[in-house]
Amino acid sequence: MIDSAALSFYILLSLPAILLFSVSLGSLLLGSGQVQDSILGYMEGVVDSSVIESLKFFLTNMPETGSLSLSVLTGLLLLMWSAGNVFRQFKKYLDRIWEVPLSKGNFARTFLEDTLFSLITVVVFGGLIVVSTLLEALMLTSSRFLHTYIPFFGIFQYVGTIAAFVILVMLFIFIYLVLPDVDVTLKCAIIGSVMTASLITMGKYAVVFYMTHNDLTSVYGIIGSVIGLLLWIYYSSIVITIGAEFTKVYSQYLSEINANPTIISKKS
């Protein structure tokens, strides 16, 4: 619980930087409006409409990054540094649950390595959002065109939800393979990532359902508009820590089976 609370705190602090970096990266590769709409669409229902409008205004009036310059590059690096806080914290947690011994080497070198991995993770996350936005736009366009000929293609209206789920899975696969200072097999990373992403997605819809059937502003006042976001972040933090523990236990289980194949025959 303590680790989940710490992780949710870092997620909350890093969230504005993550959003800004993703939209900035999108404006360099695509149109910033496309990525912005994709992000806001994913958060719709979790937070109040007034918060959505505030976020939209905040992202719409961000500095233009359509062309790369020294000031834009500096701004992107600062956003990457701020967004990397949550991944640096998560790396420490992963190393702790995997019981990785503290490095007694050069402190500056260890710090730079941890920072580099965190920044790479931020870039990967932003890139996944851009790719999913492009894929979502392509699939929706194809759906509208093909729906008149093949009714089944109407299912692609849910491509946003599917793309968001795939983003989470790919992000956690990358995290489990890169961040901890241990060797995690691809199979363990995939299974742990799918489980974690599934629980986070279910939690999102649970929060949306709760927000839809409860008027939190009448109970908590103006802060009620962000209660859903806080609940979702804390729930996601708990799920992330559980997913990391599951991945570790499953990895140890596979290691024991590979070391002693007779375990399978005894259990079967």
C-alpha positions in Angstrom: 0.0 0.0 0.0 2.9 2.4 0.8 4.5 1.7 -2.5 1.1 2.2 -4.3 0.6 5.5 -2.6 4.1 6.7 -3.5 3.6 5.6 -7.1 0.2 7.4 -7.3 1.8 10.5 -6.0 4.5 10.4 -8.6 2.0 9.7 -11.4 -0.1 12.7 -10.3 2.9 15.0 -10.3 4.2 13.6 -13.6 0.8 13.5 -15.4 0.9 17.1 -16.7 4.4 16.6 -18.1 3.5 13.3 -19.7 0.4 14.8 -21.4 2.4 17.9 -22.6 5.2 15.7 -23.9 2.9 13.4 -25.7 1.0 16.3 -27.4 4.3 18.0 -28.2 5.7 14.8 -29.8 2.4 14.5 -31.7 2.7 18.0 -33.1 6.1 17.1 -34.4 5.0 13.8 -36.1 1.3 14.4 -36.6 -1.1 17.1 -35.8 -1.2 18.0 -32.1 -5.0 18.1 -32.2 -5.2 14.4 -33.1 -3.1 13.3 -30.1 -4.9 15.8 -27.9 -8.3 14.4 -28.9 -7.1 10.8 -28.4 -5.9 11.6 -24.9 -9.0 13.5 -23.8 -11.2 10.8 -25.3 -9.5 8.2 -23.1 -10.0 10.3 -20.0 -13.6 11.1 -20.8 -15.9 9.8 -18.2 -13.2 9.4 -15.6 -13.1 13.1 -14.9 -15.8 15.7 -14.9 -16.6 17.6 -18.1 -15.3 20.8 -16.6 -11.9 19.2 -16.0 -11.9 17.9 -19.6 -12.6 21.5 -20.9 -9.8 22.8 -18.6 -7.4 20.2 -20.0 -8.4 20.9 -23.5 -7.8 24.7 -23.0 -4.4 23.9 -21.3 -3.3 21.6 -24.2 -4.7 23.9 -26.9 -2.8 26.9 -25.7 0.6 25.2 -25.2 3.6 26.6 -27.1 3.7 25.6 -30.8 6.2 22.7 -31.5 5.5 22.1 -35.1 9.1 22.8 -36.0 12.2 21.7 -34.1 14.3 24.5 -32.6 16.6 24.9 -29.7 13.9 26.3 -27.4 11.5 23.5 -28.4 14.2 20.9 -27.9 15.0 22.4 -24.4 11.3 22.3 -23.5 10.9 18.7 -24.6 13.9 17.7 -22.6 12.5 19.4 -19.5 9.1 17.7 -20.0 10.9 14.3 -20.4 12.8 14.9 -17.2 9.6 15.7 -15.3 7.6 12.8 -16.8 10.5 10.4 -16.1 10.0 10.8 -12.3 7.2 8.2 -12.2 9.3 5.7 -14.1 12.4 6.3 -11.9 10.2 5.6 -8.9 8.8 2.5 -10.6 12.3 1.3 -11.4 13.3 1.5 -7.7 10.2 -0.4 -6.8 10.9 -3.1 -9.3 14.5 -3.5 -8.2 13.3 -3.7 -4.6 10.7 -6.5 -5.2 13.2 -8.4 -7.3 15.7 -8.0 -4.4 18.3 -6.4 -6.6 21.3 -5.5 -4.4 22.2 -1.8 -4.1 25.0 -0.9 -6.5 28.2 0.0 -4.7 29.7 1.5 -7.8 29.9 5.0 -9.0 26.8 6.9 -7.8 26.8 9.4 -10.7 27.0 6.6 -13.2 24.1 4.7 -11.6 22.0 7.9 -11.5 22.7 8.7 -15.1 21.8 5.2 -16.2 18.5 5.3 -14.2 17.7 8.7 -15.7 18.5 7.5 -19.2 16.2 4.5 -18.9 13.4 6.6 -17.5 13.8 9.1 -20.4 13.7 6.3 -23.0 10.5 5.0 -21.4 8.9 8.4 -21.6 9.8 8.6 -25.3 8.5 5.1 -25.9 5.2 6.0 -24.1 4.8 9.1 -26.1 5.6 7.3 -29.3 3.0 4.6 -28.6 0.4 7.3 -28.1 1.3 8.9 -31.5 1.3 5.5 -33.2 -2.1 4.5 -31.6 -3.6 7.8 -32.7 -2.5 7.3 -36.2 -3.8 3.7 -36.2 -7.1 4.8 -34.6 -7.6 7.4 -37.3 -6.8 4.9 -40.0 -9.1 2.3 -38.6 -12.0 4.6 -38.1 -11.7 5.9 -41.7 -11.6 2.4 -43.0 -14.6 1.5 -40.8 -16.8 4.3 -42.2 -15.8 3.4 -45.8 -16.3 -0.4 -45.5 -19.3 -0.4 -43.2 -21.6 0.3 -46.2 -20.3 -2.9 -47.8 -19.4 -5.1 -44.8 -21.5 -4.4 -41.7 -19.1 -6.3 -39.5 -16.5 -3.5 -39.9 -18.7 -1.3 -37.6 -16.9 -2.9 -34.7 -13.9 -0.7 -35.5 -15.8 2.2 -33.7 -14.3 0.6 -30.6 -10.8 0.9 -31.9 -9.9 3.7 -29.4 -10.5 1.4 -26.5 -8.5 -1.4 -28.2 -5.6 0.9 -29.0 -5.5 2.2 -25.4 -5.3 -1.3 -24.1 -2.6 -2.3 -26.6 -0.6 0.9 -25.5 -0.7 -0.3 -21.9 0.3 -3.8 -22.7 3.3 -2.7 -24.9 4.3 -0.1 -22.3 4.4 -2.6 -19.5 6.2 -5.2 -21.6 8.9 -2.6 -22.3 9.0 -1.6 -18.6 9.4 -5.2 -17.3 12.1 -5.9 -19.9 14.1 -2.7 -19.5 13.7 -1.0 -16.2 14.5 -3.7 -13.5 18.2 -4.8 -13.2 17.2 -8.4 -13.7 16.6 -10.6 -16.7 12.8 -11.1 -17.3 11.7 -13.5 -20.0 9.5 -12.1 -22.8 6.8 -14.6 -21.8 6.6 -13.4 -18.2 6.6 -9.8 -19.4 3.8 -10.4 -21.8 1.6 -12.3 -19.4 2.2 -9.8 -16.5 1.6 -6.9 -18.9 -1.7 -8.3 -20.2 -3.0 -8.9 -16.7 -2.0 -5.4 -15.5 -3.5 -3.7 -18.5 -6.7 -5.7 -18.2 -7.2 -4.7 -14.5 -6.4 -1.1 -15.2 -8.9 -1.0 -18.1 -11.6 -2.7 -16.0 -10.9 -0.2 -13.2 -11.3 2.7 -15.6 -14.8 1.5 -16.6 -15.6 0.9 -12.9 -14.7 4.5 -12.1 -16.7 5.7 -15.2 -19.7 3.8 -14.0 -19.4 5.2 -10.5 -19.0 8.7 -11.7 -22.0 8.3 -14.0 -24.3 7.2 -11.3 -23.1 9.6 -8.5 -23.0 13.4 -8.4 -19.8 13.9 -6.5 -19.9 17.7 -6.8 -23.0 17.7 -4.6 -21.0 15.9 -1.8 -17.4 17.2 -2.3 -18.1 20.5 -4.0 -15.8 21.6 -6.7 -13.1 19.0 -5.8 -15.7 16.3 -6.7 -14.8 16.9 -10.4 -11.4 15.4 -9.9 -12.3 12.6 -7.5 -12.7 10.2 -10.4 -9.2 11.0 -11.6 -7.7 10.5 -8.1 -9.5 7.2 -7.6 -8.4 6.0 -11.0 -4.7 6.9 -10.4 -4.7 5.3 -7.0 -6.4 2.2 -8.2 -4.0 2.0 -11.2 -1.0 2.3 -8.8 -2.3 -0.6 -6.7 -2.8 -2.7 -9.9 0.7 -1.8 -11.2 2.3 -2.9 -8.0 0.2 -6.1 -7.9 1.1 -6.7 -11.6 4.8 -6.3 -10.8 4.6 -8.8 -7.9 2.7 -11.2 -10.1 5.3 -11.0 -12.9 8.1 -11.6 -10.3 6.3 -14.7 -8.8 5.4 -16.1 -12.3 9.0 -15.6 -13.4 10.3 -17.5 -10.3 7.7 -20.2 -11.0 8.9 -20.7 -14.5 12.5 -20.7 -13.4 11.8 -23.5 -10.9 10.0 -25.5 -13.5 12.9 -25.1 -16.0 15.3 -26.1 -13.3 13.3 -29.1 -12.2 11.0 -30.3 -15.1 9.7 -33.2 -12.8 7.5 -30.6 -11.0 5.1 -30.7 -13.9 4.7 -34.4 -14.0 4.2 -34.6 -10.3 1.4 -32.0 -10.4 -0.2 -33.5 -13.5 
